[in-house]
Amino acid sequence: MMIRSMILICATAHLLLLPAINGLQAQPVQHTAWDALLRKHITAEGMADYKGFIKDSVKLGQYLRLLSLNHPKPDWSKAEQMAYWINAYNAFTIKLIIDHYPVKSIKAIKRGIPYVNSVWDIKFIKIQDQIYSLNNIEHDILRPKFKDARVHAAINCASISCPRLSNEAFTAETLDRQLETATRAFINDPVRNRVGKDQAAISAIFNWFGADFRRDAGSVRAFINRYARIPVREDGKISFLPYNWNLNEAK
């Protein structure tokens, strides 16, 4: 009886240790390593020091491995899952750029890769037993699952016209505040949106994903006015700015 009890105790202890042995976490991923990299290599204006990320590629690789070994679980909260996928999108985008650096634009990366429509369709993100593209994360997970148009201000496509890349990691505890801050900063950023009382020239993101903004606020205009310092009046003209796909590299 005593031997059987000891065997059971040892087996239970072994099972409890399995997540640590396999690199898996029983709890949601902590994004402190990514936060440290962002604070070090992203400017206050949201521009990226890609050469700095290359020097810290081992640390970036360790964080990406943490993500790869810990796919979000059903018992994670909605905020924990959303923060994970936002950080994953941004971190793997940085990885894509530094793997092909120097590059003038992220859109140039797909050259020479057969059967790929765009760089966002490249399947290079391995998370446990699944392989994702950036498009999979954005259009198959973030947009349809969480139904929050503010995500468009949180994910960054490594281009000048993209919303600024945050210099802090998204976390479940601060997610709503971070999404509000990112959206307000994006809409009031004169490099990316020019909103005035009589007219507004806004990012093409509001055209490409207009359905998301209409779902959340009733109209693109209403969404803009929710955050704009100077709301555009109801009869004010709205147009869309050309998109600058040049790399968002810190000088």
Residue pairs with C-beta under 8 A, 6 or more apart in sequence:
18 24
19 25
19 26
22 69
23 65
23 66
23 69
24 69
24 70
25 66
25 69
25 70
28 70
28 72
28 73
28 76
28 77
28 80
28 84
28 172
29 66
29 67
29 70
29 84
31 63
31 83
31 84
31 87
31 169
31 170
31 171
32 169
33 59
33 62
33 63
33 66
34 63
34 87
34 91
34 169
35 168
35 169
36 59
37 53
37 56
37 59
37 60
37 63
38 165
38 166
38 167
38 168
38 169
39 167
39 168
40 52
40 56
41 48
41 49
41 52
41 53
41 56
42 48
42 49
42 165
42 166
42 167
42 250
43 49
43 167
43 250
44 167
45 164
46 156
46 163
46 164
46 165
46 166
46 167
46 248
47 165
47 248
47 249
47 250
47 251
48 94
48 97
48 158
48 165
48 248
48 249
48 250
49 249
49 250
50 94
50 97
50 98
50 101
50 247
50 249
51 101
53 60
53 94
53 97
53 98
54 98
54 101
57 98
60 91
60 94
60 95
60 98
63 91
64 91
64 92
64 95
67 84
67 87
67 88
67 91
67 127
68 125
68 126
68 127
68 128
69 128
70 128
71 127
71 128
71 130
72 80
72 81
72 84
72 85
76 84
77 172
78 146
79 172
79 173
79 175
79 176
80 172
81 145
81 146
82 142
82 146
82 148
82 151
82 170
82 172
82 175
83 169
83 170
83 171
83 172
83 175
85 137
85 141
85 142
86 142
86 151
86 154
86 155
86 170
87 169
87 170
88 125
88 127
88 137
89 134
89 137
89 138
89 142
89 155
89 156
90 155
90 156
90 165
90 166
92 124
92 125
92 134
92 137
93 106
93 134
93 156
93 157
93 158
94 158
96 106
96 109
96 119
96 122
96 124
96 134
96 158
97 103
97 106
97 109
97 158
97 247
100 109
103 109
103 247
104 246
104 247
105 159
105 245
105 246
105 247
106 119
106 157
106 158
106 159
106 245
106 247
107 118
107 119
107 245
108 119
109 119
109 122
110 116
110 117
110 118
110 119
110 121
110 122
113 122
116 122
118 135
119 134
120 133
120 134
120 135
120 138
120 157
121 133
121 135
122 133
122 134
123 131
123 132
123 133
123 136
124 131
124 133
125 131
125 132
125 133
125 134
125 136
125 137
126 132
138 155
142 151
142 155
143 151
143 209
143 212
147 212
147 215
147 216
148 179
148 216
149 209
149 212
149 213
149 215
149 216
149 217
149 223
150 179
150 180
150 182
150 183
150 216
151 179
152 163
152 205
152 209
152 212
153 163
153 179
153 182
153 183
153 185
153 186
153 187
154 163
154 166
154 170
154 178
154 179
154 182
155 163
156 162
156 163
156 164
156 165
156 248
158 247
158 248
159 243
159 244
159 245
159 246
159 247
159 248
160 191
160 244
160 245
160 246
160 247
160 248
161 192
161 203
161 204
161 241
161 243
161 244
161 245
162 192
162 248
163 182
163 185
163 186
163 189
163 192
163 205
164 182
164 185
164 186
164 189
165 248
166 178
166 182
168 178
170 178
171 178
183 227
184 227
186 192
186 193
186 203
187 193
187 195
187 202
187 224
187 227
187 228
188 195
188 227
188 228
188 229
192 203
192 241
193 200
193 201
193 202
193 203
193 224
193 241
194 200
194 201
194 202
194 241
195 202
195 224
195 228
195 229
195 230
195 231
195 232
196 230
196 232
196 236
197 230
197 231
197 232
197 233
197 236
198 232
198 233
198 236
198 237
199 232
199 236
199 237
199 238
199 239
200 221
200 224
200 228
200 232
200 236
200 237
200 238
200 239
201 238
201 239
201 240
201 241
202 220
202 224
202 238
202 239
202 240
202 241
203 240
203 241
203 243
204 240
204 241
204 242
204 243
206 213
206 220
206 223
206 224
206 240
207 240
210 220
213 219
213 220
213 223
214 220
214 223
216 223
217 223
217 226
220 238
221 232
221 234
221 238
224 231
224 232
224 238
225 231
225 232
232 238
